[in-house]
């Protein structure tokens, strides 16, 4: 299967030096695509240098911070245009352990979306404060309530997708620009009856840099999920691609 691994980055140069070689050692036939929002720490320059030495590494350099949602969508469009079979998206800071990547890929014959889940038996988080745990659990409960999702972990970005299923969704209708995009992805894939499965993993603290998650992003996520839920109830802009 032709596999693309996408990493959306802003100031992740310290992590990518090790993460990209680790991923290619685990999945040597994969292509790694970094979507960088003009990181001032030299992330794009590092990836250009690595790509010059290894044609399995690719870069999309964007002019500024345009949001995690649009970066993820740029990866989707690249995978669809370049005719990849699978797209695996993960964080670039080692919070998503690369050792789980082969497990997610191996699950794909059984489902359209394989989710690395913190909230199924065997999964978990390491090093989180009580406040961060409550924020995450609240967002997931809110998403299940408003979007009709049955999966336990809807806010994480560590997932593998069948690209053929991504092609069934009209991504031009997306609402979220930031972290709420993760819930919106599953909502829109549910609309095309995507088969979803969850595999346990343990989320760990990033190795370098600082987290970009804050209370403001969580509030925005709550509002976006509410907006999508109302659209769903009204059967408005549900995002199904016409035949």
For each residue, the residues with C-beta under 8 A, 3 or more apart:
1: 85 86 105 108
2: 83 84 85 86
3: 27 29 30 31 84 85 86 87 88 105
4: 30 31 32 33 75 78 79 82 84 86 87 88 163
5: 23 27 30 31 32 33 87 88 89 90 101
6: 33 34 35 72 75 78 79 87 88 89 90
7: 12 16 19 20 32 33 34 35 89 90 91 92
8: 35 37 68 71 72 75 89 92 157
9: 12 16 34 35 36 37 39 43 92
10: 36 37 39 43 65 212
11: 39 40 41 43 209
12: 7 9 15 16 39 41 43 92 93 208 209
13: 16 17 39 41 42 43 46
14: 17 41 207 208 209
15: 12 18 19 92 93 94 206 207 208 209
16: 7 9 12 13 19 20 34 43 46 47 50 92
17: 13 14 20 21 46
18: 15 21 22 94
19: 7 15 16 22 23 92 94 98
20: 7 16 17 23 24 32 34 47 50 57
21: 17 18 24 25
22: 18 19 25 26 98
23: 5 19 20 26 27 30 32 98 101
24: 20 21 27 28 30 32 54 56 57
25: 21 22 28
26: 22 23 98 99 101 102
27: 3 5 23 24 30 101 102 105
28: 24 25
29: 3
30: 3 4 5 23 24 27 56 88
31: 3 4 5 56 57 58 84
32: 4 5 7 20 23 24 56 57 58
33: 4 5 6 7 58 59 60 75 78
34: 6 7 9 16 20 43 44 47 57 58 59 60 92
35: 6 7 8 9 60 62 71 72 74 75
36: 9 10 39 43 44 47 59 60 61 62
37: 8 9 10 62 64 65 66 71
38: 44 61 62 63 64 65
39: 9 10 11 12 13 36 42 43 44
40: 11
41: 11 12 13 14
42: 13 39 45 46
43: 9 10 11 12 13 16 34 36 39 46 47
44: 34 36 38 39 47 48 59 61
45: 42 48 49
46: 13 16 17 42 43 49 50
47: 16 20 34 36 43 44 50 51 57 59
48: 44 45 51 52 59
49: 45 46 52 53
50: 16 20 46 47 53 54 57
51: 47 48 54 55 57 58 59
52: 48 49
53: 49 50
54: 24 50 51 57
55: 51
56: 24 30 31 32
57: 20 24 31 32 34 47 50 51 54
58: 31 32 33 34 51 78
59: 33 34 36 44 47 48 51
60: 33 34 35 36 74 75 78
61: 36 38 44
62: 35 36 37 38 66 71 74
63: 38 66
64: 37 38
65: 10 37 38
66: 37 62 63 70 71 177
67: 70 71 177 178 181
68: 8 71 72 157 177 178 179 181 212
69: 72 73 174 176 177 178 179 180 181 184
70: 66 67 73 74 177
71: 8 35 37 62 66 67 68 74 75
72: 6 8 35 68 69 75 76 89 157 181 185
73: 69 70 76 77 171 174 181
74: 35 60 62 70 71 77 78
75: 4 6 8 33 35 60 71 72 78 79 87 89
76: 72 73 79 80 87 161 166 171
77: 73 74 80 81 171
78: 4 6 33 58 60 74 75 81 82
79: 4 6 75 76 82 84 87 163 166
80: 76 77 83 84 163 166 167
81: 77 78
82: 4 78 79
83: 2 80 163
84: 2 3 4 31 79 80 87 163
85: 1 2 3 162 163 164
86: 1 2 3 4 105 108 160 161 162 163
87: 3 4 5 6 75 76 79 84 160 161 163 166
88: 3 4 5 6 30 101 104 105 159 160 161
89: 5 6 7 8 72 75 157 158 159 160 161
90: 5 6 7 96 98 101 116 157 158
91: 7 94 95 96 157 158 206
92: 7 8 9 12 15 16 19 34
93: 12 15 206 207 208 209
94: 15 18 19 91 97 98 204 206 207
95: 91 203 204 205 206
96: 90 91 100 116 157 158 201 203
97: 94 100 201 202 204
98: 19 22 23 26 90 94 101
99: 26 102
100: 96 97 103 104 116 158 199 201
101: 5 23 26 27 88 90 98 104 105
102: 26 27 99 105 106
103: 100 106 107 199
104: 88 100 101 107 108 114 116 158 159 160 199
105: 1 3 27 86 88 101 102 108 114 160
106: 102 103
107: 103 104 110 111 114 160 197 199
108: 1 86 104 105 111 114 160 162
109:
110: 107 195 197
111: 107 108 114 162 194 195 196 197
112: 161 162 165 189 194 195 196
113: 159 160 161 162 165 186 189 194 195 196 197
114: 104 105 107 108 111 159 160 197 198 199
115: 151 153 156 158 159 196 197 198 199
116: 90 96 100 104 123 153 156 158 159 198 199 200 201
117: 120 123 151 152 153 156 198 199 200 201
118: 123 124 125 136 153 156 201 202 203
119: 123 137 140 152 153
120: 117 123 152 153 198 199 200
121: 200
122: 200
123: 116 117 118 119 120 153 200 201 202
124: 118 200 202 203
125: 118 128 133 136 202 203
126: 202 203 204 205
127: 204 205
128: 125 132 133 136 203
129: 132 133
130: 133 134
131: 134 135
132: 128 129 135 136 213
133: 125 128 129 130 136 137
134: 130 131 137 138
135: 131 132 138 139 215 218
136: 118 125 128 132 133 139 140 155
137: 119 133 134 140 141
138: 134 135 141 142 218
139: 135 136 142 143 154 155 183 218 221 222 225
140: 119 136 137 143 144 152 153 154 155
141: 137 138 144 145
142: 138 139 145 146 222 225 226
143: 139 140 146 147 149 154 155 183 186 187 225
144: 140 141 147 148 149 150 154
145: 141 142 229
146: 142 143 225 226 228 229 232
147: 143 144 154 183 186 187 190 225 228 229 232
148: 144 187 190 232
149: 143 144 154 183 186 187 190
150: 144 196
151: 115 117 154 186 196 198
152: 117 119 120 140 198
153: 115 116 117 118 119 120 123 140 156 198
154: 139 140 143 144 147 149 151 182 183 186
155: 136 139 140 143 179 182 183 221
156: 115 116 117 118 153 159 182 203
157: 8 68 72 89 90 91 96 182
158: 89 90 91 96 100 104 115 116 201
159: 88 89 104 113 114 115 116 156 185
160: 86 87 88 89 104 105 107 108 113 114
161: 76 86 87 88 89 112 113 165 166 189
162: 85 86 108 111 112 113 165 166 194
163: 4 79 80 83 84 85 86 87 166 167
164: 85 167 168
165: 112 113 161 162 168 169 189 192 194
166: 76 79 80 87 161 162 163 169 171 189
167: 80 163 164 241
168: 164 165 192 240 241
169: 165 166 188 189 191 192 239 240 241
170: 173 239 240 241
171: 73 76 77 166 174 188 239
172:
173: 170 188 237 239
174: 69 73 171 181 184 188 239
175: 180 184 224 227 228
176: 69 179 180 181 183 184 221 224
177: 66 67 68 69 70 181
178: 67 68 69 181 217 220 221
179: 68 69 155 176 182 213 217 218 220 221
180: 69 175 176 183 184 217 220 221 224 225
181: 67 68 69 72 73 174 176 177 178 184 185
182: 154 155 156 157 179 185 186
183: 139 143 147 149 154 155 176 180 186 187 221 224 225 228
184: 69 174 175 176 180 181 187 188 224 225 228
185: 72 159 181 182 188 189
186: 113 143 147 149 151 154 182 183 189 190 196
187: 143 147 148 149 183 184 190 191 228 232
188: 169 171 173 174 184 185 191 192 238 239
189: 112 113 161 165 166 169 185 186 192 194 196
190: 147 148 149 186 187 193 194 196
191: 169 187 188 238 239 240
192: 165 168 169 188 189 240
193: 190
194: 111 112 113 162 165 189 190
195: 110 111 112 113
196: 111 112 113 115 150 151 186 189 190
197: 107 110 111 113 114 115
198: 114 115 116 117 120 151 152 153
199: 100 103 104 107 114 115 116 117 120
200: 116 117 120 121 122 123 124
201: 96 97 100 116 117 118 123 158
202: 97 118 123 124 125 126
203: 95 96 118 124 125 126 128 156
204: 94 95 97 126 127
205: 95 126 127
206: 15 91 93 94 95 209 210 211
207: 14 15 93 94
208: 12 14 15 93
209: 11 12 14 15 93 206
210: 206
211: 206
212: 10 68 217
213: 132 179 217 218
214: 217 218
215: 135 218 219
216: 219 220
217: 178 179 180 212 213 214 220 221
218: 135 138 139 179 213 214 215 221 222
219: 215 216 222 223
220: 178 179 180 216 217 223 224
221: 139 155 176 178 179 180 183 217 218 224 225
222: 139 142 218 219 225 226
223: 219 220 226 227
224: 175 176 180 183 184 220 221 227 228
225: 139 142 143 146 147 180 183 184 221 222 228 229
226: 142 146 222 223 229 230
227: 175 223 224 230 231
228: 146 147 175 183 184 187 224 225 231 232
229: 145 146 147 225 226 232 233
230: 226 227 233 234
231: 227 228 234 236 237 238
232: 146 147 148 187 228 229 235 238
233: 229 230
234: 230 231
235: 232 238
236: 231
237: 173 231
238: 188 191 231 232 235
239: 169 170 171 173 174 188 191
240: 168 169 170 191 192
241: 167 168 169 170
242:
243:
